[in-house]
Amino acid sequence: MLNVNGIDKSYKHGGLFSTVRQQVLSDVSFEVMRGECLGIIGESGSGKSTLGRLLIGIEKPDRGTVTLASKDVGSKRVRKGKISVVFQNYTSSINPFFSVEEAILEPLHLQNPSGDQKILKVEALLKEVGLSPDDKHKYPHELSGGEVQRVCIARAIATEPDCILFDEAISSLDVSVQLQVLDLLRGLKETRSLTYVFITHDIQAAAYLCDRILIFRRGRVEEIVETERLQDVQSTYGKHLLQSMITF
């Protein structure tokens, strides 16, 4: 469904007039199948977040293509309402002057639901992510970090997207809250038949949530392995990451 084919990405390096470019991604190819969760793991600086920006179409590759249902995600028309994203920094993901209701409704403006439909939709989404319908009147500063991230998840599923990208979406949360959010994501994936791309440096979180795991290093795909066969990774880097796990 989401297809990445031979993408390269580089950035100018060394100042405004420099002609030197730093290669960040090199010949990256993979496919995300409908209804699966693909985890993308790698250390900080490996190029994961750059890849994420290309997947949601806010940056374009120097070479290669990223397509959703065979259409270029670089087109706003293709990705509008079809790809959602939940970022690491939930505090900056929502306008602090928006109520929870306004934040969730923000991506729904093109659907132009009626007043009653809006209220019912927001309340249903809040219940689905484990919050109270009464929370729709609150503002981000009145919620805990985990609650704000749940609002971000509600907003992400509001348009019933084909794919949701999670970019280090649990790394800023307390450990106890991380597991709660992972359980929420697992439940939503099953009940809504959602497709996820889960970018993280935490191999344990990826193993808990994902169907397959793409091991990423220095802007390249090292290998892709089914989660249930994670112990059979072949690459040296993959084995190193696996050894860093405390529990499976």
N, C-alpha and C positions, 0 to 999 in steps of 0.2 A: 504493500500500500504506500508506505513512505520509502522512496528509493533514493539512495545516495550513490552516485556513479562517478568515480575518478576525480574527486574534488581536490583542488589545491587552493591554498590561501596564504598570502604573504602581506606584510605591512612595511611601509617605509620606515627605515631605521637610521638614526643618527642626525636628525635635524631637518629643518624645512627644505633645505636645498640639497640634501643628500640623495644620491641615486641608489644607495644600498638598500636592499630589502631583506627582511628577516622572514624566512619560511616558517609558517606556523602549522599548516596542514599539508600533507603530501599524499596524493593518490589514495584518498579515503573512499572506500566503497562498502556499502552494506544495505540491507533491506530490513525494514520493520514490517512484520506481517500484521494483518488486521486482528485485533483482539489479544495481542501479546504485549508483554512488558519487556523491552530491551534495555538492559542496564549498560551504561557506558562508564567504565571505571578507569581511573588513572590518577597519578599524583598531580599536585598543584603545578601549573605551568606546562602541562602536557598538551594543552590545546582543546580541552573538553568544552570550555565555555565558548570559545570561538566557533567550534563545531555547532554548538547549540544555537548560536545566533544565525548561522547559515541554515539550520534546519527550520527555523521559524521565519526565514525570509527577510530578516532585518539587515542582513549583509549578504552580499553576493560572492560566490567563489571566483577566483581568477580563472579557474578551468574546471570543467565538469558540471554536473547538474544535480539539483535536489528537486524531486518531484513528489507530489501527493496525488495519488490516483492518476498518474501519468501526466500531471500538469505542473508547470514550474511554480514553486512556492514564492519565487520572486515577485509574482503578480499578487497585488493586494486582493484582487477579486477571487483568486484561488484560495488564499489562506484565510480570508475574512470569515470568522465564525467556524472555520474548519480546523484550525490549529490554536490551541490555548497553551499558556505557559504559566508555571508557578515558580517564582524565583526564590533564591536564598534569603534575600533581604526583604522580609515581609513588611518592615516598617516603612520602606519607601515604595512598596508595590501598590499601596492604597493612598489616595489623596487624604491627608489628615483632616480635611474639612468636609469630607464625604461621610455621611452616615453609612452603616453597614448596608442598608437597603440601597442607597445610591451607588455604592461600590459594586454590588452584585448586579444592579441594573445597567451599569455603564456599558458592557458589551452587547446589551440587548436592544439598544436604541433603534437599530435598523429593523428589528422585528416589530417595533412599535406596538407593544401590547397595551391593552386598555388598563385603566386604573385598577379595577378589581383583579384582572389577570396578573398585573404586576405584583400586587400584594400576595396573592396566592402562590405565585411562582417563587418569590423570595422566601416566604415562610416554608414552603416545601423543601427548598434547597437548604435552608438552615437546619431543618430537621434531619435532612439526609447526611449532613456533615457533622451531626452531633451537637448542634447548638439549639438554643431556644428561639422560637419565632419572635419573642419579645426583644431579642438582641438586634433586630432590624433597626431599632431606634438609637442604638449606641454608636459611638465613634471609636476609631481605632485605639485611642489612648485609654479607653475604658475597658479594654479587653487584654487578656494575657497574650503572650507571644504565640502560644499554641492556638488560641482562639482566633487570632488575626490570620494565622496561616490556614485555618479551617475556612475562614471567610474567602481567602484567596482561592482555595480549592472549590468552594461553592461558585465563585465567579467563573472559574475555569470550566466547570461543567455546565454552566448556564446555557451556553449556545449549542450544547450537545455536539461537541467537536469530534472530528474523525481521529484526532491525535492530541495528546497532552504531553508537553515537555516539562519535566521537573529538573531544574538546574540547581543542584545542591539544596533542595527544598526543605530538608530536615536538619541540615548541619548547624543552623543557628538556634535550634531548640534544645531544651534540656533533654537528657537521655531518656527519662521516663516518658516525656511527651513524644519523643521521636517514635517510640514503639506504638503509641496510640495512633499517631498519624499514619504510620505504615499499615496498621490494621485497617484504618479507614480507607486508605488507597486500595488495599486488597479487596475490601468489600465492594467499593464502588466499581472496580474493574470487573468484578463478577456480575453484579446486578445490572450494570449498564453496558457490559461487553465493550469496555473502553480499551483503547490502544495507548500505551505509555512509552515514552523515552525517558529513562531515569538516569540523569547524569550525577555522578557522585564519586567521592574519593573513598567512600566507606564500603568495602567489599562485603561486610556483614549485612548491611542494609540492602545492598543489591541482591545478595543471595536470598534474603528473606522475601523480597518482593518480585524479583524478575524471573522470567521464563528462560531468557538467554542473557549472557553477559559478553559484552565486547570489551576487550582489554586494550587500552589505548596508551601509547607511549610516544612521546616526542612527535606528536602530530601524525602518527601512523597507527593503523590497526595491527596489533600484534597477533591476536586471534579472537575468534568468537566461539563460545562454548555454551552448551545447554547447562543450566544451573545445576541440574541433578547429576551432571558429569563434571562439575567444577574441579573435583579432585584429580581429574585426568588432564589438566592443562598441560600443554607441551612447551610453551615458551618459558625461557628462564625468568623473564620479568613476571609472567603470570604465576609461576611457582613462588616467586618472592612475595607477591601480594597474598597468595594463599597462606603462606607461612605466617603472615602478619595477623591472621585471624585468631582470635582467642577461642571462639566457639564457632561451630558450623550451623 
